[in-house]
Amino acid sequence: MVLFLFRNSLLCKSRNFELTIEDTIITLVKDQKFHTFAFNGQVPGPLIHVKYGDDVTVKVANLITHSNKETGKFCKP
């Protein structure tokens, strides 16, 4: 069992991601516009692939220019 745990820890990696959040307007169908937030310029945001045990760091740049109670808060640790 100890060998199995040690072997899995060797497979774990440090994974770093950077995300920017900004306001955007997308067209859903025909002329229907929708205000939303883009992550790295994408709606929906990018898929982040990690494995169990990985050390994950996500650096977030919140470029939203208005205050809105529904946007959530990103605080420095």
Steps between C-alpha positions, in 0.01 A plus 500: 500500500783742578655440158166577333464834685860597425458416132184715474675796662763487227226544240361815664594826331490867578245660267469876454220682321424865428145626450374844403138588565337775295161625388380391160186488289424188301233427241294196591265472200443747220482845661471389862792651693601387848732668749732253674856451618778354290787300644817541292273642229290183488135428580479251658843525661788260431500148636773444757648151509658379825547168667433397858796600713627775268609829654275756325549877488253728321597865455189712432494850349154648552459764227132564572455876522168521683380395842237227502394291798461193280855490361674348801820612663858405432732573792874469529606229746 
